[in-house]
Amino acid sequence: MLAATGANILLLASYDPDTLSLIHRVRSRVVEEFQAEGVYLFLLDELEIFDSENYFVVAETSDKNHITLYVYNKKKSWEAPEDVYDLEVGQKDLVASVKSFMFKAYNAG
């Protein structure tokens, strides 16, 4: 069993179609089994990292129109995000979307 306080796991693998399909299944299964423990799994290929004075954000881009933001407070535990947001970004620039959201929600950009 994983620690009840949370865990961040970065999956590193080849991104060829066969391996990627397997990795997506593994990620889904682990998240399903350990969701109550606060487990977050990320694929390096789908991540962008943003930093501000008090926060850093892991932006997961599963498709071109949707991102999930995992917001970590630098002054608190990094074991689990402080907040998680699902955003529809449409054709907007990812960087501009994240910076705009962080400015509005956290006065950080």
C-alpha positions in Angstrom: 0.0 0.0 0.0 1.2 3.5 -0.8 1.4 6.2 1.8 -1.9 7.8 2.7 -0.5 11.2 2.3 -0.1 10.9 -1.5 2.4 10.1 -4.1 3.5 11.5 -7.4 4.7 8.9 -10.0 6.3 9.8 -13.3 6.1 6.9 -15.8 9.0 6.8 -18.2 8.8 4.6 -21.2 9.0 4.5 -25.0 6.2 6.4 -26.7 5.8 4.0 -29.6 2.1 3.1 -30.1 2.2 -0.3 -28.6 4.1 0.7 -25.4 2.0 3.9 -25.1 -1.2 1.9 -25.1 0.2 -0.4 -22.4 1.3 2.6 -20.3 -2.1 4.2 -20.5 -3.7 1.0 -19.3 -1.2 0.7 -16.4 -1.8 4.3 -15.4 -5.6 3.9 -15.5 -5.4 0.8 -13.4 -3.0 2.2 -10.8 -5.1 5.4 -10.4 -8.3 3.3 -10.1 -6.8 1.1 -7.4 -5.0 3.8 -5.4 -7.1 6.9 -5.9 -8.1 7.0 -2.2 -4.4 7.2 -1.3 -3.9 10.3 -3.4 -1.7 8.7 -6.1 -1.0 10.8 -9.2 0.6 9.2 -12.2 2.1 11.3 -15.0 3.5 10.5 -18.4 6.5 12.7 -19.3 5.3 13.1 -22.8 2.1 14.8 -21.6 3.5 17.3 -19.1 4.4 20.9 -18.9 5.8 22.4 -15.7 5.1 26.0 -14.7 6.6 27.9 -11.8 5.8 31.0 -9.8 7.0 32.4 -6.5 4.7 30.3 -4.3 3.3 27.6 -6.6 4.4 25.2 -9.3 1.9 23.6 -11.7 2.0 20.4 -13.5 -0.1 20.7 -16.6 -1.2 17.4 -18.1 -2.2 17.7 -21.8 -4.1 14.6 -22.6 -5.5 16.2 -25.8 -5.2 19.5 -27.6 -8.4 21.0 -26.1 -8.2 19.8 -22.5 -5.6 20.2 -19.7 -5.5 19.1 -16.1 -3.6 21.4 -13.7 -2.1 20.0 -10.6 -1.2 23.0 -8.4 1.4 22.5 -5.7 2.1 25.0 -3.0 5.8 25.4 -2.5 5.3 26.2 1.2 3.4 23.0 1.9 3.9 19.3 1.2 4.7 18.4 -2.3 3.4 14.8 -1.8 0.0 15.7 -3.3 -1.3 18.8 -5.2 -3.1 21.4 -3.2 -5.7 21.7 -6.0 -6.6 19.9 -9.3 -8.4 21.6 -12.1 -9.7 20.4 -15.4 -9.8 23.1 -18.1 -11.0 23.3 -21.6 -8.6 25.4 -23.5 -9.8 25.1 -27.1 -7.3 26.5 -29.6 -5.7 28.8 -27.0 -2.0 28.7 -26.3 -1.2 26.3 -23.4 1.3 28.7 -21.7 -1.1 31.6 -22.0 -4.0 29.6 -20.6 -2.1 28.3 -17.6 -0.6 31.8 -16.8 -4.0 33.4 -17.1 -5.7 30.8 -14.9 -3.0 31.0 -12.2 -3.2 34.8 -12.2 -7.0 34.7 -11.7 -7.1 31.9 -9.2 -3.9 32.5 -7.2 -2.7 35.9 -8.1 0.4 34.2 -9.5 1.6 34.1 -13.0 
